[in-house]
Amino acid sequence: MNTINENLKALLDERFPQSTDLLFDGASFKDAGMDSMAVVEFIVELERQFGTPTLKGNELGAESTLEGARELLKSVGVS
């Protein structure tokens, strides 16, 4: 079974490869080169990947980090 980190890395490598390393190093989405539309796309992909249709889309923004995404996923029951 894959961990949240493994799933996030696979998702980022597939959809946002230019941002993966920066995000895993603690950069915000904005600092990793992701604009607001890319963050929305990332949220949609999180919903698909992790089966979390409860995300509203406003939990993460350009200044958020991957750690914020991990915490969000944990808060909706993803382990």
C-alpha positions in Angstrom: 0.0 0.0 0.0 1.4 3.4 -1.0 1.8 6.1 1.6 0.4 9.6 1.2 3.9 10.9 0.2 4.4 8.2 -2.4 1.0 9.0 -3.9 1.6 12.7 -3.9 5.0 12.2 -5.5 3.5 10.1 -8.3 0.7 12.6 -8.8 3.2 15.5 -9.0 5.6 13.7 -11.2 2.8 13.0 -13.7 1.0 16.3 -13.6 3.5 18.9 -12.4 7.0 17.4 -12.8 8.7 20.8 -12.8 7.4 21.4 -9.3 7.9 18.1 -7.5 11.3 18.6 -6.1 10.7 22.1 -4.9 7.4 21.1 -3.2 9.0 18.2 -1.4 11.7 20.6 -0.3 9.1 22.8 1.4 8.4 25.5 -1.2 4.9 26.9 -1.5 2.9 26.1 -4.7 3.6 29.6 -5.9 7.3 29.4 -5.3 7.3 26.0 -7.1 5.9 27.8 -10.2 2.2 26.8 -9.8 -0.3 29.5 -10.4 -3.8 29.5 -8.9 -5.2 27.5 -11.8 -2.5 24.8 -11.3 -3.4 24.7 -7.6 -7.1 24.1 -8.5 -6.0 21.4 -10.9 -3.9 19.9 -8.2 -6.9 19.8 -5.8 -9.1 18.1 -8.5 -6.3 15.5 -8.9 -6.1 15.0 -5.2 -9.9 14.3 -5.1 -9.5 11.8 -7.9 -6.4 10.1 -6.6 -7.5 9.8 -3.0 -11.3 9.7 -3.4 -11.9 12.8 -1.4 -14.8 14.6 -3.0 -15.3 16.6 0.3 -12.5 19.1 -0.7 -14.1 22.5 -1.4 -11.2 23.9 -3.4 -10.5 26.7 -1.0 -8.4 24.7 1.5 -5.2 25.2 -0.5 -3.9 28.3 -2.2 -0.8 29.5 -3.9 1.0 30.1 -0.6 0.1 26.6 0.7 2.8 23.9 0.8 2.8 20.2 0.3 2.7 19.8 4.0 -0.7 21.6 4.0 -1.9 19.2 1.4 -0.8 16.2 3.5 -2.6 17.6 6.6 -5.7 18.3 4.5 -5.8 14.7 3.3 -5.3 13.4 6.8 -8.1 15.6 8.0 -10.5 13.9 5.6 -9.5 10.4 6.6 -6.7 9.6 4.1 -3.9 7.6 5.7 
